[in-house]
Amino acid sequence: MEHYSCTFCGHNEIGIGEEIKNRLYSVVEQEIQNGADIFYLGGYGHFDTMAAKTVWELKRKYPHIRSILVLAYLNREVDMKYYDETTYPPLENVPLRFAISKRNEWMAAQADTVIAYVTHGWGGAAQTLQYARRKHKRVINLGEDTTK
């Protein structure tokens, strides 16, 4: 089985119901069963928190997976409840106001698969998703209407 990594991107303020939570859990578990063992997480916003909780919950069933919090700022207080470790991409020369978007691009560049919850075409999550698609990453967007 080939090992690979996943990351997540989603809107900061969203109302996510049980259906999306269940779909996220199923998608992440399927990725683990297919070989995903490293998960890069951003740690900001509702979708990031839900993704971190999902990975951490699945870690009980699949203890070999790693949950990595990717820091946008070095001076930020970090709650490590849902993460095994942290990493800091090469952002030293990035202006602070661009740190999160550059960190998101780094995560998308590192990952083989991007699991998203993007429902509209503006904002940081949409920009990250566009970046991932330009880099020809495999994308699973839970925010797309699958009935179309």
N, CA, C and O of each residue as an XYZ file, in Angstrom:
592
protein
N       0.843     -1.179      0.000
C       0.000      0.000      0.000
C       0.885      1.238      0.000
O       1.838      1.337      0.772
N       0.558      2.167     -0.867
C       1.308      3.418     -0.959
C       0.888      4.362      0.165
O      -0.300      4.525      0.441
N       1.875      4.978      0.806
C       1.592      5.944      1.860
C       1.511      7.334      1.247
O       2.271      7.667      0.337
N       0.588      8.140      1.749
C       0.459      9.499      1.244
C      -0.097     10.402      2.326
O      -0.474      9.949      3.407
N      -0.140     11.700      2.011
C      -0.578     12.690      2.996
C      -1.811     13.429      2.501
O      -2.078     13.507      1.302
N      -2.557     13.971      3.470
C      -3.755     14.748      3.195
C      -3.677     16.055      3.973
O      -3.007     16.149      5.001
N      -4.367     17.045      3.465
C      -4.580     18.275      4.203
C      -6.029     18.675      4.026
O      -6.783     18.031      3.296
N      -6.405     19.739      4.698
C      -7.792     20.184      4.720
C      -7.852     21.675      4.437
O      -6.928     22.417      4.770
N      -8.942     22.110      3.820
C      -9.224     23.548      3.724
C     -10.725     23.726      3.722
O     -11.466     22.969      3.096
N     -11.154     24.756      4.445
C     -12.579     25.031      4.528
C     -12.815     26.416      5.082
O     -11.928     27.028      5.678
N     -14.004     26.889      4.879
C     -14.359     28.224      5.342
C     -14.273     28.317      6.861
O     -14.540     27.351      7.576
N     -13.899     29.490      7.331
C     -13.747     29.729      8.760
C     -15.087     29.665      9.487
O     -15.225     28.946     10.476
N     -16.053     30.402      9.008
C     -17.361     30.467      9.666
C     -18.394     29.744      8.817
O     -18.851     30.265      7.800
N     -18.751     28.558      9.236
C     -19.745     27.789      8.495
C     -20.638     27.052      9.483
O     -20.214     26.706     10.585
N     -21.839     26.825      9.084
C     -22.718     25.986      9.877
C     -22.686     24.588      9.295
O     -23.253     24.334      8.232
N     -22.033     23.697      9.983
C     -21.892     22.333      9.470
C     -22.780     21.405     10.287
O     -22.684     21.343     11.512
N     -23.634     20.698      9.590
C     -24.523     19.762     10.252
C     -23.911     18.372     10.350
O     -22.787     18.126      9.912
N     -24.673     17.494     10.926
C     -24.217     16.116     11.140
C     -23.896     15.402      9.827
O     -22.997     14.563      9.775
N     -24.641     15.739      8.756
C     -24.395     15.074      7.475
C     -22.959     15.320      6.998
O     -22.276     14.394      6.561
N     -22.510     16.576      7.085
C     -21.144     16.898      6.643
C     -20.122     16.270      7.578
O     -19.105     15.750      7.120
N     -20.377     16.309      8.876
C     -19.462     15.666      9.833
C     -19.317     14.183      9.519
O     -18.212     13.640      9.529
N     -20.447     13.532      9.238
C     -20.412     12.098      8.920
C     -19.688     11.845      7.600
O     -18.926     10.886      7.481
N     -19.929     12.710      6.605
C     -19.224     12.557      5.322
C     -17.728     12.762      5.497
O     -16.926     12.026      4.921
N     -17.345     13.765      6.297
C     -15.922     13.994      6.551
C     -15.294     12.777      7.209
O     -14.217     12.340      6.801
N     -15.946     12.229      8.213
C     -15.438     11.041      8.898
C     -15.252      9.894      7.904
O     -14.215      9.231      7.904
N     -16.250      9.662      7.065
C     -16.176      8.571      6.077
C     -15.047      8.792      5.082
O     -14.309      7.863      4.755
N     -14.914     10.035      4.597
C     -13.863     10.341      3.622
C     -12.483     10.155      4.245
O     -11.609      9.542      3.631
N     -12.275     10.672      5.449
C     -10.966     10.544      6.096
C     -10.664      9.075      6.372
O      -9.539      8.628      6.148
N     -11.629      8.330      6.843
C     -11.395      6.904      7.102
C     -11.049      6.169      5.803
O     -10.158      5.320      5.791
N     -11.743      6.489      4.720
C     -11.438      5.859      3.428
C     -10.017      6.198      2.988
O      -9.297      5.342      2.475
N      -9.620      7.454      3.192
C      -8.252      7.856      2.841
C      -7.231      7.059      3.652
O      -6.218      6.619      3.108
N      -7.487      6.871      4.934
C      -6.578      6.080      5.784
C      -6.504      4.648      5.264
O      -5.415      4.085      5.155
N      -7.631      4.068      4.947
C      -7.658      2.699      4.435
C      -6.936      2.586      3.098
O      -6.437      1.516      2.749
N      -6.879      3.691      2.343
C      -6.169      3.702      1.062
C      -4.687      4.037      1.199
O      -3.952      4.001      0.213
N      -4.238      4.364      2.422
C      -2.816      4.601      2.633
C      -2.439      5.948      3.219
O      -1.264      6.166      3.514
N      -3.378      6.855      3.398
C      -3.042      8.155      4.002
C      -2.621      7.936      5.445
O      -3.322      7.278      6.215
N      -1.476      8.491      5.804
C      -1.021      8.333      7.185
C      -0.499      9.633      7.796
O      -0.171      9.668      8.982
N      -0.418     10.693      7.005
C      -0.019     11.996      7.518
C      -1.127     12.986      7.175
O      -1.579     13.056      6.032
N      -1.557     13.749      8.175
C      -2.617     14.738      7.995
C      -2.111     16.084      8.471
O      -1.812     16.266      9.651
N      -2.017     17.036      7.535
C      -1.614     18.406      7.842
C      -2.870     19.216      8.143
O      -3.824     19.218      7.365
N      -2.856     19.908      9.291
C      -4.033     20.650      9.733
C      -3.661     22.085     10.060
O      -2.564     22.365     10.543
N      -4.604     22.998      9.785
C      -4.342     24.417      9.973
C      -4.679     24.957     11.346
O      -4.021     25.884     11.819
N      -5.687     24.402     11.998
C      -6.001     24.813     13.352
C      -6.781     26.103     13.500
O      -6.872     26.630     14.609
N      -7.353     26.638     12.416
C      -8.171     27.855     12.498
C      -9.559     27.563     11.964
O      -9.699     26.855     10.967
N     -10.562     28.082     12.594
C     -11.904     28.027     12.046
C     -12.638     26.725     12.304
O     -12.072     25.748     12.796
N     -13.923     26.743     11.954
C     -14.800     25.611     12.241
C     -14.419     24.346     11.489
O     -14.365     23.266     12.078
N     -14.154     24.468     10.192
C     -13.836     23.257      9.436
C     -12.498     22.666      9.885
O     -12.370     21.447      9.998
N     -11.507     23.514     10.139
C     -10.213     23.023     10.625
C     -10.371     22.259     11.936
O      -9.766     21.203     12.125
N     -11.184     22.799     12.835
C     -11.398     22.139     14.125
C     -12.100     20.804     13.933
O     -11.733     19.806     14.554
N     -13.103     20.789     13.077
C     -13.815     19.543     12.816
C     -12.882     18.506     12.182
O     -12.942     17.325     12.524
N     -12.031     18.942     11.267
C     -11.077     18.029     10.635
C     -10.104     17.468     11.676
O      -9.823     16.270     11.677
N      -9.595     18.321     12.552
C      -8.651     17.873     13.583
C      -9.308     16.863     14.522
O      -8.703     15.846     14.862
N     -10.530     17.139     14.935
C     -11.249     16.206     15.809
C     -11.491     14.873     15.101
O     -11.376     13.810     15.712
N     -11.820     14.934     13.831
C     -12.082     13.713     13.055
C     -10.828     12.857     12.961
O     -10.876     11.651     13.205
N      -9.714     13.473     12.610
C      -8.457     12.719     12.511
C      -8.097     12.132     13.870
O      -7.702     10.969     13.964
N      -8.234     12.935     14.921
C      -7.869     12.466     16.261
C      -8.758     11.302     16.698
O      -8.283     10.351     17.317
N     -10.037     11.381     16.375
C     -10.961     10.298     16.697
C     -10.576      9.023     15.946
O     -10.602      7.930     16.512
N     -10.220      9.169     14.672
C      -9.826      8.003     13.875
C      -8.478      7.435     14.310
O      -8.169      6.276     14.034
N      -7.688      8.245     14.984
C      -6.384      7.777     15.477
C      -6.550      6.646     16.497
O      -5.659      5.810     16.647
N      -7.667      6.619     17.185
C      -7.919      5.510     18.125
C      -8.008      4.180     17.374
O      -7.545      3.145     17.854
N      -8.605      4.233     16.204
C      -8.796      3.043     15.377
C      -7.560      2.746     14.524
O      -7.267      1.589     14.223
N      -6.840      3.804     14.138
C      -5.663      3.697     13.264
C      -4.500      4.445     13.929
O      -4.183      5.565     13.527
N      -3.866      3.846     14.935
C      -2.864      4.581     15.724
C      -1.607      4.982     14.954
O      -0.811      5.777     15.454
N      -1.418      4.455     13.768
C      -0.213      4.784     12.988
C      -0.290      6.149     12.305
O       0.736      6.671     11.871
N      -1.486      6.738     12.201
C      -1.602      8.013     11.494
C      -1.038      9.148     12.345
O      -1.021      9.070     13.573
N      -0.574     10.215     11.667
C       0.001     11.375     12.355
C      -0.804     12.622     12.034
O      -1.145     12.882     10.881
N      -1.096     13.376     13.062
C      -1.840     14.625     12.967
C      -0.865     15.769     13.224
O      -0.356     15.917     14.335
N      -0.606     16.579     12.197
C       0.424     17.621     12.296
C      -0.222     18.992     12.147
O      -0.840     19.294     11.127
N      -0.070     19.813     13.174
C      -0.534     21.189     13.129
C       0.528     22.027     12.433
O       1.679     22.072     12.867
N       0.137     22.686     11.357
C       1.067     23.519     10.591
C       0.874     24.964     11.044
O      -0.186     25.555     10.843
N       1.903     25.513     11.650
C       1.828     26.845     12.239
C       2.036     27.941     11.197
O       2.915     27.849     10.340
N       1.212     28.973     11.291
C       1.399     30.152     10.443
C       2.261     31.189     11.157
O       2.916     32.014     10.520
N       2.250     31.137     12.486
C       3.001     32.085     13.319
C       3.733     31.304     14.403
O       3.183     30.360     14.970
N       4.961     31.692     14.688
C       5.723     30.998     15.727
C       5.328     31.420     17.135
O       5.516     30.654     18.080
N       4.789     32.613     17.294
C       4.501     33.117     18.627
C       3.081     32.812     19.099
O       2.637     33.370     20.103
N       2.379     31.958     18.412
C       0.990     31.644     18.758
C       0.925     30.572     19.843
O       1.650     29.579     19.796
N       0.045     30.790     20.819
C      -0.227     29.747     21.811
C      -0.959     28.603     21.103
O      -1.879     28.841     20.320
N      -0.557     27.390     21.376
C      -1.104     26.246     20.651
C      -1.705     25.247     21.627
O      -1.064     24.840     22.596
N      -2.943     24.860     21.357
C      -3.594     23.786     22.093
C      -3.319     22.494     21.318
O      -3.798     22.328     20.196
N      -2.564     21.602     21.902
C      -2.115     20.388     21.203
C      -3.073     19.204     21.383
O      -2.712     18.060     21.107
N      -4.291     19.485     21.845
C      -5.231     18.411     22.163
C      -5.454     17.435     21.002
O      -5.595     16.234     21.230
N      -5.486     17.935     19.765
C      -5.807     17.072     18.617
C      -4.618     16.823     17.689
O      -4.807     16.389     16.552
N      -3.417     17.085     18.148
C      -2.252     16.997     17.263
C      -1.128     16.197     17.907
O      -0.938     16.227     19.122
N      -0.388     15.481     17.065
C       0.791     14.756     17.532
C       2.009     15.661     17.585
O       2.876     15.511     18.447
N       2.062     16.605     16.649
C       3.249     17.455     16.540
C       2.890     18.716     15.769
O       1.795     18.842     15.222
N       3.845     19.653     15.737
C       3.691     20.865     14.940
C       4.841     20.961     13.953
O       5.889     20.338     14.121
N       4.616     21.753     12.930
C       5.689     22.093     12.009
C       5.485     23.543     11.587
O       4.372     24.068     11.625
N       6.565     24.168     11.192
C       6.508     25.557     10.750
C       7.152     25.634      9.380
O       8.358     25.422      9.248
N       6.357     25.936      8.350
C       6.923     26.031      7.002
C       7.851     27.241      6.889
O       7.882     28.072      7.796
N       8.593     27.352      5.814
C       9.519     28.488      5.659
C       8.768     29.792      5.376
O       8.647     30.218      4.227
N       8.271     30.411      6.439
C       7.486     31.634      6.317
C       8.180     32.841      6.956
O       7.557     33.889      7.119
N       9.449     32.710      7.318
C      10.139     33.770      8.046
C      10.100     35.110      7.320
O      10.023     36.154      7.968
N      10.151     35.105      6.008
C      10.209     36.337      5.236
C       8.855     36.756      4.655
O       8.783     37.666      3.828
N       7.788     36.087      5.092
C       6.443     36.395      4.612
C       5.827     37.436      5.548
O       5.848     37.249      6.765
N       5.275     38.535      5.005
C       4.589     39.501      5.870
C       3.471     38.811      6.666
O       2.795     37.919      6.154
N       3.288     39.229      7.911
C       2.322     38.574      8.798
C       0.930     38.464      8.182
O       0.252     37.456      8.382
N       0.496     39.470      7.445
C      -0.860     39.425      6.904
C      -1.031     38.365      5.825
O      -2.158     38.013      5.476
N       0.069     37.856      5.297
C      -0.003     36.794      4.285
C       0.372     35.420      4.844
O       0.365     34.431      4.111
N       0.696     35.353      6.125
C       1.215     34.110      6.701
C       0.231     32.951      6.585
O       0.627     31.834      6.252
N      -1.034     33.204      6.854
C      -2.009     32.102      6.799
C      -2.190     31.609      5.367
O      -2.211     30.400      5.136
N      -2.320     32.517      4.400
C      -2.514     32.061      3.019
C      -1.272     31.336      2.497
O      -1.401     30.354      1.766
N      -0.076     31.799      2.857
C       1.151     31.111      2.429
C       1.291     29.761      3.124
O       1.747     28.788      2.523
N       0.896     29.711      4.398
C       0.897     28.430      5.121
C      -0.065     27.465      4.451
O       0.258     26.289      4.286
N      -1.250     27.946      4.060
C      -2.238     27.094      3.387
C      -1.703     26.564      2.064
O      -1.907     25.397      1.729
N      -1.021     27.417      1.316
C      -0.405     26.965      0.057
C       0.648     25.900      0.333
O       0.736     24.914     -0.399
N       1.442     26.088      1.376
C       2.465     25.105      1.732
C       1.815     23.763      2.046
O       2.290     22.719      1.599
N       0.719     23.790      2.820
C       0.035     22.539      3.169
C      -0.488     21.852      1.914
O      -0.345     20.639      1.762
N      -1.092     22.620      1.018
C      -1.611     22.031     -0.224
C      -0.476     21.472     -1.080
O      -0.634     20.433     -1.722
N       0.653     22.153     -1.089
C       1.800     21.685     -1.875
C       2.377     20.389     -1.304
O       2.819     19.521     -2.057
N       2.373     20.257      0.028
C       2.938     19.066      0.672
C       2.038     17.850      0.521
O       2.524     16.724      0.419
N       0.734     18.072      0.507
C      -0.224     16.977      0.540
C      -0.464     16.387     -0.843
O      -0.333     17.061     -1.865
N      -0.812     15.132     -0.837
C      -1.218     14.455     -2.062
C      -2.705     14.679     -2.335
O      -3.133     14.761     -3.486
N      -3.484     14.778     -1.257
C      -4.934     14.953     -1.351
C      -5.364     16.115     -0.474
O      -4.884     16.270      0.649
N      -6.277     16.935     -0.999
C      -6.855     18.044     -0.243
C      -8.330     17.729     -0.020
O      -9.094     17.568     -0.971
N      -8.716     17.645      1.244
C     -10.110     17.426      1.607
C     -10.660     18.796      2.006
O     -10.162     19.432      2.935
N     -11.685     19.234      1.294
C     -12.160     20.607      1.450
C     -13.641     20.657      1.819
O     -14.404     19.714      1.609
N     -14.001     21.801      2.377
C     -15.406     22.170      2.502
C     -15.489     23.616      2.028
O     -15.440     24.555      2.822
N     -15.616     23.766      0.721
C     -15.657     25.083      0.089
C     -16.965     25.176     -0.684
O     -17.244     24.370     -1.572
N     -17.760     26.181     -0.324
C     -19.093     26.311     -0.917
C     -19.233     27.532     -1.806
O     -20.221     27.663     -2.528
N     -18.239     28.443     -1.763
C     -18.284     29.623     -2.620
C     -16.878     29.984     -3.070
O     -15.896     29.502     -2.505
N     -16.783     30.829     -4.082
C     -15.518     31.074     -4.754
C     -14.694     32.227     -4.233
O     -13.778     32.670     -4.925
N     -14.975     32.737     -3.043
C     -14.166     33.819     -2.498
C     -13.647     33.425     -1.121
O     -14.171     32.513     -0.482
N     -12.611     34.125     -0.676
C     -12.030     33.879      0.642
C     -10.825     32.954      0.573
O     -10.487     32.400     -0.473
N     -10.200     32.812      1.721
C      -8.965     32.040      1.817
C      -9.114     30.572      1.472
O      -8.244     29.999      0.817
N     -10.212     29.951      1.906
C     -10.406     28.528      1.602
C     -10.554     28.309      0.101
O     -10.003     27.357     -0.452
N     -11.295     29.190     -0.550
C     -11.467     29.072     -2.008
C     -10.131     29.284     -2.717
O      -9.836     28.594     -3.693
N      -9.324     30.226     -2.242
C      -8.005     30.466     -2.835
C      -7.106     29.240     -2.668
O      -6.390     28.858     -3.593
N      -7.148     28.629     -1.483
C      -6.341     27.429     -1.245
C      -6.783     26.294     -2.155
O      -5.955     25.571     -2.709
N      -8.095     26.144     -2.307
C      -8.616     25.093     -3.187
C      -8.192     25.336     -4.634
O      -7.805     24.396     -5.327
N      -8.259     26.580     -5.096
C      -7.802     26.912     -6.452
C      -6.318     26.599     -6.611
O      -5.901     26.068     -7.640
N      -5.526     26.926     -5.602
C      -4.094     26.641     -5.630
C      -3.862     25.127     -5.755
O      -3.047     24.681     -6.562
N      -4.581     24.354     -4.955
C      -4.424     22.898     -4.991
C      -4.769     22.344     -6.372
O      -4.089     21.451     -6.879
N      -5.813     22.870     -6.965
C      -6.196     22.404     -8.305
C      -5.153     22.794     -9.345
O      -4.860     22.016    -10.253
N      -4.587     24.000     -9.217
C      -3.518     24.412    -10.149
C      -2.299     23.506    -10.021
O      -1.583     23.279    -10.997
N      -2.067     22.991     -8.824
C      -0.934     22.094     -8.578
C      -1.294     20.642     -8.862
O      -0.506     19.737     -8.587
N      -2.482     20.421     -9.412
C      -2.953     19.086     -9.813
C      -3.021     18.115     -8.645
O      -2.703     16.934     -8.786
N      -3.436     18.617     -7.500
C      -3.640     17.764     -6.333
C      -4.988     17.079     -6.451
O      -5.910     17.610     -7.069
N      -5.100     15.925     -5.870
C      -6.395     15.252     -5.797
C      -7.241     16.026     -4.786
O      -6.794     16.279     -3.667
N      -8.455     16.399     -5.173
C      -9.325     17.219     -4.333
C     -10.637     16.486     -4.077
O     -11.259     15.947     -4.993
N     -11.037     16.479     -2.823
C     -12.352     15.989     -2.426
C     -13.030     17.172     -1.742
O     -12.656     17.544     -0.630
N     -14.022     17.763     -2.399
C     -14.696     18.937     -1.838
C     -16.073     18.545     -1.325
O     -16.994     18.311     -2.107
N     -16.203     18.475     -0.019
C     -17.476     18.123      0.605
C     -18.519     19.229      0.454
O     -19.704     19.009      0.703
N     -18.077     20.405      0.051
C     -18.979     21.539     -0.098
C     -19.639     21.641     -1.454
O     -20.518     22.480     -1.650
N     -19.235     20.808     -2.394
C     -19.863     20.844     -3.720
C     -21.181     20.109     -3.682
O     -21.318     19.087     -3.008
N     -22.150     20.631     -4.406
C     -23.463     19.984     -4.490
C     -23.323     18.736     -5.337
O     -23.110     18.818     -6.547
N     -23.441     17.583     -4.702
C     -23.262     16.319     -5.412
C     -24.512     15.894     -6.179
O     -24.510     14.859     -6.846
N     -25.596     16.700     -6.087
C     -26.812     16.350     -6.819
C     -26.811     16.905     -8.228
O     -27.691     16.568     -9.019
N     -25.835     17.756     -8.566
C     -25.781     18.363     -9.910
C     -25.367     17.348    -10.941
O     -25.267     17.674    -12.123
